Amino acid sequence: MSEPMDTQPEYIPDPEKEKQAKAVHILISIIRLLGVVLVMLGLAIALDRLPPVPVPVGYVLIALGLVQMWIAPMWIIRKYVQARVAEEQIAKAAQAGEQP
């Protein structure tokens, strides 16, 4: 970032990568929203608001919802970033192999 703005290459977004990033963002948002729903349902069951369901089921749903809200999105993002980095390394290796 020490280069003047005039000498830096202009960023040109790749439409395919943008589309993939938007899809991952939407997927993570839906997963987090469903995690919130699981936590709320688990709380209702744990507080005995839904009588025919045993209370331990509520605790299990709360745990699953928390995992779905916090751990699953981080795992998905990590896998997505690893895939992007691997693609870039393959592209660089292909370019280096083509050049004499």
C-alpha positions as CSV (number, residue, x, y, z in Angstrom):
1,M,0.0,0.0,0.0
2,S,3.0,2.3,-0.1
3,E,2.6,2.7,-3.9
4,P,0.9,5.9,-5.1
5,M,-2.7,5.4,-6.2
6,D,-1.7,6.1,-9.8
7,T,0.6,3.1,-10.0
8,Q,-1.6,0.5,-8.3
9,P,-3.5,-1.8,-10.7
10,E,-7.2,-1.2,-11.0
11,Y,-9.4,-3.8,-9.3
12,I,-11.7,-5.5,-11.8
13,P,-14.2,-7.8,-10.1
14,D,-14.8,-11.2,-11.5
15,P,-18.6,-11.7,-12.0
16,E,-18.3,-15.5,-11.3
17,K,-16.5,-15.0,-8.0
18,E,-18.9,-12.2,-7.0
19,K,-21.8,-14.6,-7.7
20,Q,-20.2,-17.3,-5.6
21,A,-19.5,-14.9,-2.7
22,K,-23.2,-13.7,-2.7
23,A,-24.4,-17.3,-2.7
24,V,-22.2,-18.1,0.3
25,H,-23.3,-15.0,2.1
26,I,-27.0,-15.9,1.6
27,L,-26.4,-19.5,2.7
28,I,-24.7,-18.4,5.9
29,S,-27.5,-15.9,6.6
30,I,-30.1,-18.7,6.2
31,I,-28.1,-21.1,8.4
32,R,-27.8,-18.5,11.2
33,L,-31.5,-17.6,11.0
34,L,-32.4,-21.3,11.3
35,G,-30.1,-21.6,14.2
36,V,-32.0,-18.7,16.0
37,V,-35.2,-20.6,15.3
38,L,-33.8,-23.8,16.8
39,V,-32.7,-21.9,19.9
40,M,-36.1,-20.3,20.3
41,L,-37.9,-23.6,19.8
42,G,-35.5,-25.3,22.3
43,L,-36.1,-22.5,24.8
44,A,-39.9,-23.0,24.5
45,I,-39.5,-26.7,25.0
46,A,-37.0,-26.3,27.9
47,L,-39.4,-23.9,29.7
48,D,-42.2,-26.5,29.3
49,R,-44.3,-24.3,26.9
50,L,-44.8,-27.3,24.6
51,P,-46.1,-29.9,27.0
52,P,-46.0,-33.1,24.9
53,V,-42.2,-32.7,24.2
54,P,-39.7,-33.7,27.0
55,V,-37.5,-31.0,28.4
56,P,-34.2,-32.6,27.5
57,V,-35.1,-32.3,23.8
58,G,-35.3,-28.6,24.3
59,Y,-31.7,-28.5,25.7
60,V,-30.5,-30.6,22.7
61,L,-32.2,-28.1,20.3
62,I,-30.6,-25.2,22.1
63,A,-27.2,-26.8,21.7
64,L,-27.8,-27.6,18.0
65,G,-29.0,-24.1,17.4
66,L,-26.0,-22.5,19.0
67,V,-23.7,-24.7,17.0
68,Q,-25.6,-23.8,13.8
69,M,-25.3,-20.1,14.6
70,W,-21.7,-19.9,15.6
71,I,-19.6,-22.9,14.4
72,A,-21.3,-23.9,11.1
73,P,-20.9,-20.4,9.5
74,M,-17.2,-20.2,10.4
75,W,-16.6,-23.7,9.0
76,I,-18.4,-22.8,5.7
77,I,-16.4,-19.6,5.4
78,R,-13.1,-21.3,6.1
79,K,-13.9,-24.0,3.5
80,Y,-14.8,-21.3,0.9
81,V,-11.7,-19.3,1.5
82,Q,-9.5,-22.4,1.3
83,A,-11.1,-23.3,-2.0
84,R,-10.5,-19.7,-3.3
85,V,-6.8,-19.8,-2.3
86,A,-6.4,-23.2,-3.9
87,E,-7.9,-22.0,-7.1
88,E,-5.5,-19.0,-7.1
89,Q,-2.5,-21.2,-6.5
90,I,-3.5,-23.5,-9.3
91,A,-4.0,-20.6,-11.6
92,K,-0.5,-19.1,-10.7
93,A,1.1,-22.5,-11.2
94,A,-0.6,-22.8,-14.6
95,Q,0.7,-19.4,-15.6
96,A,4.2,-20.2,-14.4
97,G,4.2,-23.4,-16.3
98,E,3.1,-21.7,-19.6
99,Q,5.7,-19.0,-19.4
100,P,9.2,-20.0,-20.6
